[in-house]
Amino acid sequence: PIVVAAFITSYLYRDKGTVWLISEMGIDAKDNGRDFFEYLRAKHPEIPTAYVLDRGAREYSELNTIGKIVQPKSFQHYIMLFRAKYLISTHDHYVLPMNATY
């Protein structure tokens, strides 16, 4: 049910455009995913991006000042998945909320 609800909700946000959803493992931000997110926010702020990161991560408050942060496996994570133009992750399946093991 959450997937269907998120899909319908994402349709309501279609006028906001797509987003580049970036992830690592969701529990920290210390790899190329973080660097790419910071690069996009600094050099290409016109590209809408979101980074998947747990609120309990040490890097959360720092990255939250740079751009949009999405809590892993949250309803918003599912919505962003359906709005995503690109799914970018340094680790295979962590960008997908239904497959992630945090």
C-alpha positions in Angstrom: 0.0 0.0 0.0 2.8 2.5 0.7 4.2 2.1 -2.7 0.9 2.8 -4.4 0.2 5.8 -2.1 3.7 7.2 -2.9 3.2 6.7 -6.6 -0.1 8.6 -6.5 1.4 11.3 -4.3 4.4 11.7 -6.6 2.0 12.3 -9.5 0.7 15.3 -7.6 4.2 16.7 -7.5 4.8 16.3 -11.3 4.7 20.1 -11.7 7.8 20.3 -9.5 9.8 18.3 -12.1 12.2 15.4 -11.6 15.0 15.0 -9.1 18.4 13.3 -9.0 18.3 10.9 -6.1 21.8 10.2 -4.7 22.7 7.6 -2.1 25.4 5.6 -0.4 24.3 3.2 2.3 21.9 5.6 4.0 23.7 5.4 7.3 26.6 7.7 6.6 28.0 10.1 4.0 31.7 9.6 3.4 32.1 8.3 -0.1 31.8 9.4 -3.7 28.0 9.9 -3.3 28.5 12.7 -0.8 31.2 14.3 -3.0 29.0 14.1 -6.0 26.0 15.6 -4.1 28.2 18.5 -2.8 29.6 19.0 -6.3 26.1 19.2 -7.9 24.9 21.6 -5.2 27.9 23.9 -5.6 28.4 23.8 -9.4 25.0 23.0 -10.7 22.4 24.3 -8.2 19.8 24.3 -11.0 19.7 20.5 -10.9 17.2 19.3 -8.3 19.0 16.8 -6.1 18.2 14.8 -3.0 20.5 12.8 -0.8 19.3 9.7 1.1 20.7 9.8 4.6 19.5 8.8 8.1 18.8 11.6 10.5 21.1 9.9 13.0 24.1 10.1 10.8 27.0 12.3 11.9 27.0 14.1 8.6 23.2 14.8 8.5 23.2 18.4 9.9 26.1 19.4 7.6 24.6 18.0 4.5 21.1 19.3 5.4 22.5 22.9 5.0 23.7 22.1 1.5 20.6 20.5 0.0 17.5 18.2 0.4 18.0 15.2 2.6 15.6 12.2 2.5 15.2 9.8 5.4 15.8 6.2 4.2 12.7 4.1 3.8 10.4 7.0 4.5 7.3 7.9 2.6 9.2 10.8 1.1 11.9 8.4 0.0 9.3 6.5 -2.0 7.9 9.7 -3.5 11.4 10.8 -4.5 12.0 7.4 -6.1 9.1 7.9 -8.4 10.0 11.5 -9.1 13.7 10.6 -9.9 15.2 11.2 -13.2 18.4 9.5 -12.1 19.1 7.0 -9.3 22.7 7.4 -8.3 24.3 5.3 -5.7 27.8 4.2 -4.7 26.3 0.9 -3.4 24.0 -1.3 -5.4 20.5 -1.3 -3.9 20.5 1.3 -1.1 18.9 4.0 -3.2 15.8 1.8 -3.4 13.7 2.0 -0.2 12.1 -1.4 -0.7 15.5 -3.2 -1.0 17.6 -1.3 1.5 18.9 -3.0 4.6 19.8 -0.2 7.0 
